[in-house]
Amino acid sequence: MKIALTFNGGPNMYTETVLDVLEAQEVTATLFVNAQGYFDSEYRGLTQCELLERAATLGIEIESNSYNLSNFLVMSDEVMLTDLEMLESFLIDCEITTDVQFFRPPGGLLTQAQAEKIYQEFGYVIAFWNGETDDGDLVNTEDAINNILGTMHGPETEVSSIVLSHDQGIYQALSDAIDFLKAYYEGYTFVTIQECWEECDNWETGLTGRVCKDSLATHPTLDDWIN
């Protein structure tokens, strides 16, 4: 089975540490990126584009988390589509040549009508998750692992998992969390979200195109799209 590590919030000043860990652990992952990543005045590391270029070189998948990280529930269709177009332009400016195939709405908030419109205009699959480190704020290793155990299916279920993390919340605990995942989910393979989707055994066709129900199992808005 598969584990797809996914990271929201970057590229930001913590993304370089995340990439260092993924490279050292020889693990692939997916970055859901925006153009508003935080860099404080003391930061002297790679720029946003340089971080994305490094990620691409490492084989990390790059997908959309929107340009402005705004609440899509209050957007008109025009503003929403413009935001997504701006993110694509941002990636082109950074010389990221792979096509965006997945979109994760900020906060996981999206209406059914918006999902349909996005699929019609861009062909994006809406990418939720069924495991998370619950790291909106900086999380330590113990809490990250407890959150994983509380949200992911156990290894005995042999269900592939898409794990949500944030660059700025998990960076200090990431290496230990990956060590735990490798041991607890022995035999599982770390993949990108595209690879996880390709291996799904529980498809449902909906407004957003192909939806892997396994990956949506614990998301709070799945049974009822927000209206």
Backbone as CSV, one residue per row, in Angstrom:
resi,resn,N_x,N_y,N_z,CA_x,CA_y,CA_z,C_x,C_y,C_z
1,MET,0.837,-1.198,0.000,0.000,0.000,0.000,0.870,1.245,0.000
2,LYS,0.214,2.423,-0.065,0.938,3.670,-0.306,0.713,4.678,0.821
3,ILE,1.720,5.503,1.043,1.579,6.693,1.885,2.036,7.887,1.059
4,ALA,1.148,8.845,0.885,1.485,10.074,0.172,1.589,11.208,1.184
5,LEU,2.818,11.639,1.474,3.020,12.812,2.333,2.743,14.058,1.509
6,THR,1.905,14.950,2.043,1.587,16.194,1.335,1.773,17.369,2.280
7,PHE,2.251,18.480,1.731,2.596,19.646,2.548,1.927,20.889,1.980
8,ASN,1.168,21.575,2.832,0.579,22.868,2.491,1.438,23.979,3.085
9,GLY,1.245,25.193,2.590,1.819,26.373,3.233,3.032,26.962,2.564
10,GLY,3.711,26.212,1.739,4.941,26.689,1.120,4.743,27.092,-0.327
11,PRO,5.834,27.478,-0.964,7.183,27.520,-0.400,7.338,28.692,0.569
12,ASN,7.916,28.400,1.735,8.161,29.426,2.730,9.525,29.176,3.378
13,MET,9.814,29.883,4.436,11.151,29.817,5.025,11.454,28.467,5.684
14,TYR,10.436,27.616,5.818,10.633,26.299,6.423,10.714,25.180,5.374
15,THR,10.413,25.511,4.128,10.351,24.490,3.086,11.714,23.861,2.838
16,GLU,12.785,24.645,2.951,14.111,24.098,2.707,14.428,22.978,3.696
17,THR,14.025,23.143,4.962,14.232,22.086,5.952,13.425,20.850,5.586
18,VAL,12.189,21.050,5.157,11.350,19.923,4.730,12.026,19.168,3.591
19,LEU,12.549,19.893,2.607,13.225,19.251,1.477,14.491,18.533,1.926
20,ASP,15.230,19.142,2.867,16.433,18.480,3.408,16.067,17.121,4.008
21,VAL,14.978,17.087,4.780,14.567,15.848,5.439,14.124,14.811,4.406
22,LEU,13.310,15.235,3.457,12.830,14.295,2.439,13.995,13.707,1.655
23,GLU,14.995,14.548,1.336,16.156,14.052,0.604,16.958,13.071,1.467
24,ALA,17.187,13.431,2.735,17.970,12.557,3.621,17.257,11.227,3.870
25,GLN,15.926,11.271,3.959,15.140,10.070,4.227,14.856,9.279,2.946
26,GLU,15.224,9.846,1.818,14.968,9.221,0.509,13.484,8.907,0.342
27,VAL,12.671,9.922,0.637,11.214,9.816,0.576,10.689,10.881,-0.368
28,THR,9.762,10.517,-1.224,9.134,11.500,-2.080,7.874,12.029,-1.411
29,ALA,7.292,13.088,-1.972,6.130,13.725,-1.359,5.511,14.669,-2.384
30,THR,4.500,15.417,-1.941,3.827,16.399,-2.797,3.716,17.717,-2.046
31,LEU,4.096,18.804,-2.701,3.909,20.145,-2.154,2.677,20.773,-2.786
32,PHE,1.719,21.177,-1.962,0.596,21.987,-2.426,0.967,23.445,-2.151
33,VAL,1.261,24.181,-3.218,1.944,25.459,-3.059,1.025,26.656,-3.284
34,ASN,1.422,27.766,-2.696,0.786,29.064,-2.900,1.892,30.074,-3.154
35,ALA,1.528,31.326,-3.329,2.532,32.358,-3.606,2.697,33.320,-2.443
36,GLN,2.166,32.968,-1.271,2.181,33.883,-0.127,2.995,33.347,1.041
37,GLY,3.935,32.429,0.780,4.709,31.832,1.855,5.471,32.853,2.682
38,TYR,5.555,32.586,4.001,6.152,33.545,4.933,7.670,33.411,4.972
39,PHE,8.347,34.539,4.864,9.802,34.628,5.029,10.074,35.823,5.932
40,ASP,10.727,35.608,7.079,11.001,36.753,7.944,12.235,37.511,7.461
41,SER,12.492,38.646,8.092,13.557,39.544,7.625,14.949,38.952,7.795
42,GLU,15.076,37.914,8.630,16.375,37.286,8.873,16.678,36.145,7.899
43,TYR,15.687,35.783,7.125,15.846,34.613,6.240,16.849,34.913,5.138
44,ARG,17.791,34.001,4.931,18.814,34.184,3.900,18.945,32.944,3.014
45,GLY,17.899,32.112,3.000,17.961,30.868,2.245,17.464,31.030,0.811
46,LEU,16.993,29.937,0.247,16.540,29.920,-1.139,15.267,30.742,-1.316
47,THR,15.108,31.322,-2.501,13.874,32.043,-2.826,12.752,31.043,-3.085
48,GLN,11.529,31.573,-3.238,10.397,30.697,-3.535,10.668,29.855,-4.775
49,CYS,11.104,30.503,-5.848,11.346,29.775,-7.094,12.485,28.779,-6.944
50,GLU,13.512,29.150,-6.230,14.625,28.222,-6.019,14.188,27.010,-5.208
51,LEU,13.307,27.212,-4.247,12.785,26.097,-3.464,11.973,25.147,-4.342
52,LEU,11.157,25.723,-5.229,10.362,24.887,-6.121,11.246,24.146,-7.115
53,GLU,12.267,24.823,-7.591,13.199,24.168,-8.519,13.905,23.002,-7.828
54,ARG,14.313,23.205,-6.571,14.961,22.116,-5.846,13.991,20.959,-5.632
55,ALA,12.752,21.287,-5.272,11.755,20.237,-5.075,11.564,19.421,-6.350
56,ALA,11.447,20.104,-7.466,11.258,19.405,-8.739,12.456,18.515,-9.049
57,THR,13.645,18.999,-8.751,14.861,18.210,-8.987,14.862,16.936,-8.149
58,LEU,14.289,17.025,-6.936,14.224,15.858,-6.050,13.097,14.901,-6.418
59,GLY,12.293,15.255,-7.405,11.169,14.414,-7.780,9.935,14.633,-6.936
60,ILE,9.902,15.750,-6.209,8.732,16.101,-5.402,7.651,16.656,-6.328
61,GLU,6.435,16.167,-6.172,5.328,16.642,-7.004,4.866,18.016,-6.525
62,ILE,4.534,18.894,-7.460,4.115,20.253,-7.143,2.688,20.451,-7.642
63,GLU,1.783,20.778,-6.715,0.372,20.959,-7.044,-0.143,22.267,-6.432
64,SER,-1.397,22.583,-6.668,-1.954,23.894,-6.323,-2.690,23.905,-4.995
65,ASN,-2.368,24.929,-4.198,-3.104,25.231,-2.970,-3.705,26.630,-3.056
66,SER,-3.738,27.171,-4.282,-4.242,28.505,-4.636,-3.119,29.532,-4.587
67,TYR,-3.353,30.701,-5.146,-2.348,31.760,-5.167,-2.325,32.529,-3.855
68,ASN,-3.494,32.948,-3.392,-3.575,33.859,-2.246,-3.926,33.200,-0.926
69,LEU,-4.241,31.902,-0.934,-4.662,31.202,0.281,-5.871,31.856,0.934
70,SER,-6.794,32.311,0.124,-8.001,32.954,0.636,-9.138,31.949,0.765
71,ASN,-10.206,32.369,1.427,-11.376,31.519,1.632,-12.172,31.432,0.335
72,PHE,-12.181,30.269,-0.280,-12.886,30.105,-1.550,-14.393,30.185,-1.392
73,LEU,-14.915,29.957,-0.196,-16.362,29.982,-0.010,-16.967,31.354,-0.248
74,VAL,-16.168,32.410,-0.113,-16.698,33.763,-0.284,-16.305,34.360,-1.631
75,MET,-15.708,33.573,-2.523,-15.250,34.074,-3.815,-16.318,33.917,-4.893
76,SER,-16.366,34.879,-5.796,-17.121,34.690,-7.030,-16.347,33.732,-7.925
77,ASP,-17.014,33.180,-8.928,-16.329,32.289,-9.865,-15.178,33.011,-10.550
78,GLU,-15.393,34.268,-10.901,-14.349,35.018,-11.605,-13.105,35.178,-10.738
79,VAL,-13.282,35.548,-9.484,-12.146,35.726,-8.582,-11.456,34.387,-8.341
80,MET,-12.236,33.344,-8.161,-11.685,32.009,-7.910,-10.819,31.537,-9.077
81,LEU,-11.348,31.654,-10.280,-10.601,31.184,-11.452,-9.367,32.037,-11.694
82,THR,-9.471,33.329,-11.435,-8.302,34.199,-11.579,-7.208,33.807,-10.605
83,ASP,-7.598,33.486,-9.375,-6.625,33.057,-8.378,-5.867,31.824,-8.857
84,LEU,-6.582,30.845,-9.377,-5.939,29.617,-9.833,-5.062,29.865,-11.060
85,GLU,-5.494,30.757,-11.930,-4.674,31.128,-13.090,-3.383,31.816,-12.643
86,MET,-3.486,32.654,-11.613,-2.296,33.342,-11.099,-1.285,32.347,-10.525
87,LEU,-1.781,31.293,-9.862,-0.864,30.291,-9.333,-0.160,29.565,-10.469
88,GLU,-0.888,29.240,-11.529,-0.251,28.588,-12.674,0.812,29.502,-13.285
89,SER,0.516,30.794,-13.390,1.495,31.753,-13.931,2.715,31.853,-13.025
90,PHE,2.487,31.830,-11.724,3.580,31.845,-10.751,4.515,30.658,-10.966
91,LEU,3.948,29.480,-11.181,4.766,28.294,-11.403,5.532,28.389,-12.723
92,ILE,4.897,28.930,-13.735,5.581,29.125,-15.023,6.747,30.089,-14.854
93,ASP,6.517,31.171,-14.117,7.588,32.146,-13.865,8.756,31.503,-13.126
94,CYS,8.457,30.500,-12.323,9.509,29.774,-11.598,10.100,28.640,-12.434
95,GLU,9.673,28.556,-13.681,10.166,27.540,-14.626,9.836,26.123,-14.170
96,ILE,8.669,25.975,-13.515,8.137,24.653,-13.187,7.265,24.239,-14.365
97,THR,7.688,23.222,-15.067,7.063,22.890,-16.360,6.047,21.754,-16.262
98,THR,5.973,21.065,-15.135,4.983,20.002,-15.008,3.589,20.599,-14.832
99,ASP,2.588,19.946,-15.413,1.222,20.440,-15.327,0.632,20.173,-13.943
100,VAL,-0.109,21.158,-13.431,-0.858,20.975,-12.194,-2.046,20.054,-12.487
101,GLN,-2.206,19.031,-11.663,-3.312,18.084,-11.846,-4.257,18.022,-10.649
102,PHE,-3.789,18.534,-9.499,-4.568,18.446,-8.269,-4.680,19.826,-7.622
103,PHE,-5.806,20.052,-6.972,-6.014,21.299,-6.232,-6.538,20.953,-4.853
104,ARG,-5.907,21.549,-3.838,-6.379,21.420,-2.463,-6.844,22.795,-1.999
105,PRO,-8.140,22.998,-1.810,-8.629,24.314,-1.396,-8.157,24.666,0.011
106,PRO,-7.793,25.920,0.257,-7.373,26.323,1.593,-8.418,25.937,2.639
107,GLY,-7.966,25.275,3.678,-8.883,24.827,4.724,-9.761,23.671,4.315
108,GLY,-9.588,23.163,3.092,-10.462,22.103,2.598,-11.869,22.580,2.316
109,LEU,-12.044,23.905,2.146,-13.377,24.490,2.018,-13.678,24.817,0.558
110,LEU,-14.740,24.217,0.044,-15.114,24.398,-1.352,-16.549,23.927,-1.517
111,THR,-17.329,24.637,-2.317,-18.681,24.166,-2.595,-18.669,23.179,-3.747
112,GLN,-19.739,22.420,-3.857,-19.860,21.466,-4.955,-19.841,22.196,-6.299
113,ALA,-20.533,23.341,-6.356,-20.566,24.101,-7.604,-19.174,24.612,-7.974
114,GLN,-18.401,25.050,-6.988,-17.038,25.509,-7.261,-16.166,24.350,-7.745
115,ALA,-16.305,23.198,-7.114,-15.531,22.030,-7.532,-15.831,21.688,-8.983
116,GLU,-17.096,21.745,-9.357,-17.483,21.452,-10.734,-16.876,22.471,-11.697
117,LYS,-16.925,23.743,-11.321,-16.386,24.798,-12.178,-14.878,24.636,-12.360
118,ILE,-14.169,24.340,-11.282,-12.721,24.161,-11.345,-12.368,22.974,-12.238
119,TYR,-13.142,21.906,-12.115,-12.868,20.734,-12.953,-13.122,21.044,-14.428
120,GLN,-14.174,21.785,-14.694,-14.487,22.144,-16.079,-13.405,23.032,-16.681
121,GLU,-12.912,23.986,-15.905,-11.977,24.981,-16.433,-10.532,24.488,-16.438
122,PHE,-10.147,23.702,-15.433,-8.735,23.322,-15.280,-8.495,21.811,-15.316
123,GLY,-9.542,21.018,-15.082,-9.363,19.577,-15.011,-8.723,19.103,-13.724
124,TYR,-8.704,19.961,-12.702,-8.067,19.589,-11.445,-8.921,18.578,-10.675
125,VAL,-8.265,17.582,-10.100,-8.888,16.705,-9.116,-8.744,17.378,-7.754
126,ILE,-9.833,17.417,-6.979,-9.787,18.022,-5.648,-9.154,17.018,-4.683
127,ALA,-8.107,17.436,-4.013,-7.286,16.510,-3.216,-7.462,16.771,-1.723
128,PHE,-8.193,15.883,-1.072,-8.332,15.961,0.368,-7.308,15.035,1.031
129,TRP,-7.621,14.463,2.148,-6.646,13.661,2.901,-7.382,12.719,3.843
130,ASN,-6.720,11.677,4.311,-7.310,10.793,5.318,-6.350,10.534,6.475
131,GLY,-5.362,11.389,6.606,-4.443,11.368,7.742,-3.809,12.740,7.866
132,GLU,-3.471,13.157,9.064,-2.846,14.469,9.218,-2.019,14.532,10.492
133,THR,-1.053,15.458,10.479,-0.231,15.683,11.665,-0.786,16.811,12.531
134,ASP,-1.882,17.449,12.075,-2.562,18.493,12.847,-1.572,19.542,13.333
135,ASP,-0.866,20.131,12.370,0.260,21.005,12.686,0.045,22.432,12.189
136,GLY,-1.179,22.929,12.328,-1.408,24.322,11.966,-0.476,25.243,12.734
137,ASP,-0.183,24.847,13.965,0.878,25.485,14.745,2.026,24.491,14.858
138,LEU,3.197,24.989,15.251,4.379,24.138,15.368,4.074,22.937,16.265
139,VAL,4.373,21.740,15.771,4.034,20.523,16.488,5.315,19.760,16.833
140,ASN,5.328,19.112,18.012,6.480,18.298,18.360,6.277,16.872,17.852
141,THR,7.326,16.060,17.957,7.277,14.716,17.381,6.175,13.870,18.006
142,GLU,6.057,13.901,19.338,5.059,13.076,20.014,3.654,13.424,19.548
143,ASP,3.349,14.722,19.485,2.012,15.133,19.056,1.770,14.767,17.595
144,ALA,2.796,14.955,16.748,2.641,14.616,15.328,2.307,13.144,15.167
145,ILE,3.010,12.282,15.890,2.767,10.837,15.782,1.394,10.477,16.346
146,ASN,1.010,11.073,17.467,-0.319,10.804,18.025,-1.414,11.246,17.072
147,ASN,-1.198,12.366,16.406,-2.193,12.843,15.448,-2.283,11.917,14.240
148,ILE,-1.136,11.402,13.792,-1.141,10.430,12.705,-1.939,9.188,13.111
149,LEU,-1.661,8.670,14.311,-2.360,7.470,14.782,-3.852,7.721,14.939
150,GLY,-4.219,8.970,15.254,-5.628,9.291,15.456,-6.405,9.524,14.184
151,THR,-5.709,9.680,13.061,-6.419,10.010,11.827,-6.194,9.013,10.701
152,MET,-5.044,8.344,10.664,-4.767,7.410,9.580,-5.354,6.040,9.874
153,HIS,-5.695,5.329,8.820,-6.054,3.927,8.964,-4.845,3.153,9.476
154,GLY,-5.077,2.129,10.287,-3.984,1.290,10.762,-3.409,0.446,9.642
155,PRO,-2.169,-0.031,9.804,-1.524,-0.803,8.746,-2.258,-2.096,8.426
156,GLU,-3.015,-2.614,9.391,-3.729,-3.874,9.161,-4.852,-3.710,8.136
157,THR,-5.304,-2.470,7.903,-6.398,-2.242,6.949,-5.909,-2.234,5.506
158,GLU,-4.615,-2.049,5.315,-4.017,-1.992,3.986,-4.705,-0.940,3.108
159,VAL,-5.043,0.202,3.708,-5.628,1.323,2.978,-4.555,2.376,2.749
160,SER,-4.400,2.812,1.523,-3.437,3.871,1.235,-3.869,5.164,1.908
161,SER,-2.891,5.986,2.285,-3.182,7.204,3.039,-2.543,8.420,2.398
162,ILE,-3.283,9.521,2.435,-2.777,10.831,2.037,-2.695,11.666,3.305
163,VAL,-1.482,12.033,3.691,-1.236,12.681,4.979,-1.030,14.174,4.768
164,LEU,-1.824,14.979,5.460,-1.730,16.438,5.389,-0.795,16.955,6.474
165,SER,0.202,17.767,6.053,1.073,18.498,6.973,1.272,19.907,6.429
166,HIS,1.893,20.750,7.235,2.230,22.116,6.818,3.728,22.326,7.044
167,ASP,4.396,22.903,6.048,5.835,23.113,6.152,6.212,23.744,7.482
168,GLN,5.491,24.818,7.851,5.853,25.600,9.023,5.487,24.920,10.332
169,GLY,4.639,23.888,10.287,4.226,23.220,11.511,4.989,21.941,11.807
170,ILE,5.444,21.251,10.766,6.014,19.920,10.934,7.522,19.883,10.791
171,TYR,8.152,20.977,10.342,9.543,20.880,9.902,10.489,20.333,10.979
172,GLN,10.260,20.684,12.232,11.162,20.201,13.287,10.927,18.729,13.617
173,ALA,9.713,18.254,13.442,9.358,16.883,13.821,9.318,15.931,12.625
174,LEU,9.559,16.428,11.423,9.315,15.629,10.229,10.175,14.384,10.155
175,SER,11.460,14.505,10.429,12.339,13.353,10.291,11.915,12.223,11.227
176,ASP,11.626,12.549,12.485,11.186,11.532,13.439,9.830,10.955,13.038
177,ALA,8.936,11.802,12.511,7.629,11.313,12.080,7.773,10.327,10.922
178,ILE,8.683,10.601,9.999,8.918,9.672,8.889,9.523,8.366,9.405
179,ASP,10.445,8.465,10.363,10.993,7.248,10.973,9.867,6.389,11.545
180,PHE,8.924,7.039,12.230,7.795,6.309,12.802,6.957,5.651,11.706
181,LEU,6.637,6.418,10.663,5.817,5.868,9.582,6.495,4.677,8.918
182,LYS,7.800,4.767,8.721,8.528,3.661,8.095,8.459,2.398,8.953
183,ALA,8.513,2.573,10.264,8.494,1.417,11.160,7.080,0.868,11.355
184,TYR,6.122,1.754,11.622,4.753,1.321,11.933,4.038,0.791,10.702
185,TYR,4.285,1.431,9.564,3.660,1.008,8.306,4.700,0.278,7.448
186,GLU,5.398,-0.663,8.061,6.441,-1.405,7.361,5.863,-2.079,6.115
187,GLY,6.565,-1.902,5.005,6.099,-2.484,3.756,5.308,-1.522,2.899
188,TYR,4.840,-0.425,3.494,4.170,0.609,2.706,5.218,1.380,1.895
189,THR,4.799,1.951,0.783,5.684,2.712,-0.090,5.306,4.187,-0.049
190,PHE,6.300,5.072,0.060,6.047,6.508,0.021,5.965,6.953,-1.439
191,VAL,4.900,7.663,-1.756,4.637,8.038,-3.148,4.163,9.479,-3.217
192,THR,4.063,10.009,-4.434,3.419,11.296,-4.656,1.908,11.089,-4.658
193,ILE,1.161,12.190,-4.620,-0.294,12.049,-4.611,-0.783,11.469,-5.936
194,GLN,-0.110,11.781,-7.032,-0.485,11.215,-8.325,-0.341,9.690,-8.304
195,GLU,0.753,9.214,-7.764,0.977,7.771,-7.690,-0.034,7.102,-6.766
196,CYS,-0.402,7.782,-5.682,-1.397,7.238,-4.766,-2.749,7.133,-5.459
197,TRP,-3.111,8.162,-6.188,-4.386,8.173,-6.917,-4.439,7.037,-7.939
198,GLU,-3.337,6.812,-8.621,-3.306,5.781,-9.659,-3.527,4.393,-9.090
199,GLU,-3.221,4.211,-7.802,-3.326,2.893,-7.188,-4.627,2.700,-6.411
200,CYS,-5.510,3.690,-6.433,-6.729,3.607,-5.636,-7.616,2.454,-6.114
201,ASP,-8.173,1.690,-5.165,-9.061,0.582,-5.497,-10.534,0.929,-5.255
202,ASN,-10.814,2.149,-4.855,-12.175,2.486,-4.442,-12.580,3.814,-5.079
203,TRP,-12.815,3.777,-6.393,-13.111,5.006,-7.135,-14.595,5.324,-7.112
204,GLU,-14.884,6.596,-7.107,-16.245,7.076,-7.311,-16.164,8.239,-8.294
205,THR,-17.011,8.227,-9.300,-17.013,9.314,-10.279,-17.977,10.388,-9.810
206,GLY,-17.491,11.610,-9.722,-18.326,12.710,-9.246,-18.032,13.981,-10.000
207,LEU,-18.505,15.078,-9.457,-18.346,16.367,-10.127,-16.899,16.765,-10.277
208,THR,-16.046,16.279,-9.391,-14.632,16.638,-9.450,-13.822,15.650,-10.273
209,GLY,-14.501,14.800,-11.025,-13.778,13.789,-11.787,-13.633,12.535,-10.945
210,ARG,-12.512,11.840,-11.099,-12.292,10.626,-10.321,-11.992,10.998,-8.869
211,VAL,-12.726,10.424,-7.955,-12.505,10.674,-6.534,-12.185,9.345,-5.858
212,CYS,-11.060,9.285,-5.168,-10.693,8.090,-4.420,-11.347,8.157,-3.050
213,LYS,-12.342,7.332,-2.807,-13.064,7.404,-1.544,-12.187,7.033,-0.365
214,ASP,-11.187,6.154,-0.584,-10.272,5.841,0.515,-9.613,7.105,1.037
215,SER,-9.195,7.994,0.125,-8.455,9.180,0.535,-9.356,10.218,1.180
216,LEU,-10.676,10.044,1.061,-11.606,11.025,1.596,-12.295,10.540,2.865
217,ALA,-11.874,9.388,3.360,-12.666,8.696,4.369,-12.911,9.496,5.633
218,THR,-11.961,10.294,6.070,-12.128,10.968,7.354,-12.297,12.481,7.218
219,HIS,-12.403,12.965,5.985,-12.534,14.414,5.822,-13.917,14.871,6.257
220,PRO,-14.022,15.921,7.073,-15.311,16.273,7.678,-16.369,16.741,6.704
221,THR,-16.015,17.140,5.488,-17.013,17.670,4.577,-17.398,16.684,3.478
222,LEU,-16.971,15.425,3.601,-17.192,14.500,2.499,-18.620,14.078,2.318
223,ASP,-19.297,13.754,3.398,-20.657,13.280,3.269,-21.570,14.378,2.709
224,ASP,-21.259,15.579,3.014,-22.075,16.709,2.633,-21.189,17.843,2.191
225,TRP,-21.136,18.123,0.909,-20.365,19.284,0.457,-20.945,20.533,1.106
226,ILE,-20.075,21.478,1.449,-20.527,22.737,2.043,-21.318,23.527,1.007
227,ASN,-22.491,23.990,1.364,-23.343,24.731,0.411,-23.355,26.225,0.749
